[in-house]
Amino acid sequence: KNFAKGGHTQILIGSDLVYSLDLVAPLINTILNLLDKKGGTFLYVTMDTSRAGFKEFCEGLQQAGLSMSKKIAPKEFLLNPLKSQDKVAFDLHFGEIHERTFHMYTFVRNEA
């Protein structure tokens, strides 16, 4: 789809996008402009829910008409993704993966 010409997508994926309260409104605006008007789904994953603007981000998406559900990432999502399954390389690149809790949010646009 051509997003430059106003195209929309059914699914949008993001991770660790919220770092500042000042950027919440532009981020929400971007998400709303990219998602399909009916049933568009934004999948968001973050390790840290205490960052500045995170609460406002979730509330803003809900106020814009998106329903929100959340869950903790299942342990299968934390397995070694490397083709080689090399544990040393995995620990080097993903060392803190088992020390953190990954929160998964699903926002669904319910507009017609």
C-alpha positions as CSV (number, residue, x, y, z in Angstrom):
1,K,0.0,0.0,0.0
2,N,1.1,3.5,-0.6
3,F,1.1,5.2,2.8
4,A,2.2,8.5,1.2
5,K,-1.1,8.7,-0.6
6,G,-3.2,7.9,2.5
7,G,-3.0,4.1,2.4
8,H,-3.9,2.2,5.5
9,T,-2.8,-1.1,7.0
10,Q,-4.7,-3.8,8.9
11,I,-1.8,-4.6,11.2
12,L,0.8,-2.3,12.6
13,I,3.6,-3.5,14.9
14,G,5.7,-1.5,17.3
15,S,8.2,-2.1,20.1
16,D,9.6,0.3,22.8
17,L,8.2,3.4,21.1
18,V,7.4,5.6,24.1
19,Y,10.2,7.5,25.7
20,S,8.8,11.0,26.2
21,L,5.4,12.6,27.0
22,D,6.0,15.2,24.3
23,L,6.0,12.5,21.6
24,V,2.8,10.7,22.7
25,A,0.4,12.8,20.6
26,P,2.4,12.7,17.4
27,L,2.9,8.9,17.8
28,I,-0.9,8.4,18.4
29,N,-1.7,10.5,15.4
30,T,0.7,8.5,13.2
31,I,-0.8,5.2,14.4
32,L,-4.4,6.4,13.8
33,N,-3.5,7.6,10.3
34,L,-1.9,4.3,9.3
35,L,-4.5,1.9,10.7
36,D,-7.5,0.7,8.7
37,K,-10.6,2.6,9.9
38,K,-12.4,-0.7,10.9
39,G,-10.6,-3.5,12.6
40,G,-7.1,-2.0,12.2
41,T,-4.9,-3.6,14.9
42,F,-1.8,-2.1,16.5
43,L,0.5,-4.7,18.3
44,Y,2.8,-3.2,20.8
45,V,5.5,-4.8,23.0
46,T,7.6,-3.2,25.7
47,M,9.7,-4.2,28.6
48,D,9.3,-1.0,30.5
49,T,5.8,0.4,31.4
50,S,7.2,3.1,33.7
51,R,8.6,5.3,30.9
52,A,7.5,8.9,30.6
53,G,4.3,9.0,28.5
54,F,3.5,5.3,28.6
55,K,0.3,5.7,30.6
56,E,-0.8,8.6,28.5
57,F,0.0,6.6,25.3
58,C,-2.3,3.8,26.3
59,E,-5.1,6.1,27.5
60,G,-4.8,8.2,24.3
61,L,-5.3,5.2,22.0
62,Q,-8.3,4.1,24.0
63,Q,-9.8,7.6,24.0
64,A,-9.3,7.6,20.2
65,G,-11.6,4.5,20.0
66,L,-9.2,1.6,20.1
67,S,-9.9,-1.2,22.5
68,M,-6.9,-2.4,24.5
69,S,-6.0,-5.9,25.8
70,K,-2.7,-6.8,27.4
71,K,-0.8,-9.9,28.5
72,I,2.7,-11.0,29.5
73,A,4.7,-12.5,26.6
74,P,4.7,-16.3,26.8
75,K,8.0,-18.1,27.5
76,E,8.0,-19.4,23.9
77,F,8.6,-15.8,22.7
78,L,11.8,-15.7,24.7
79,L,13.5,-18.7,23.0
80,N,16.7,-18.4,21.1
81,P,15.8,-17.0,17.6
82,L,19.2,-17.5,16.1
83,K,19.4,-20.1,13.3
84,S,22.6,-21.5,14.7
85,Q,21.0,-21.8,18.2
86,D,24.4,-20.6,19.5
87,K,24.0,-20.0,23.2
88,V,27.0,-17.7,23.5
89,A,25.8,-15.5,20.7
90,F,22.3,-15.5,22.1
91,D,23.5,-14.4,25.5
92,L,25.7,-11.7,23.9
93,H,22.8,-10.2,21.9
94,F,19.8,-10.9,24.2
95,G,21.5,-11.2,27.6
96,E,18.7,-9.6,29.6
97,I,15.8,-11.3,27.9
98,H,15.1,-13.6,30.8
99,E,15.6,-10.9,33.4
100,R,12.8,-8.7,32.1
101,T,9.1,-9.1,31.7
102,F,7.8,-8.3,28.2
103,H,4.3,-6.7,28.1
104,M,2.2,-7.3,25.0
105,Y,-0.6,-4.9,24.1
106,T,-3.2,-5.2,21.4
107,F,-5.1,-2.1,20.3
108,V,-8.0,-2.7,17.9
109,R,-9.9,0.0,16.1
110,N,-13.6,-0.5,16.3
111,E,-14.8,2.4,14.1
112,A,-16.9,1.9,11.0
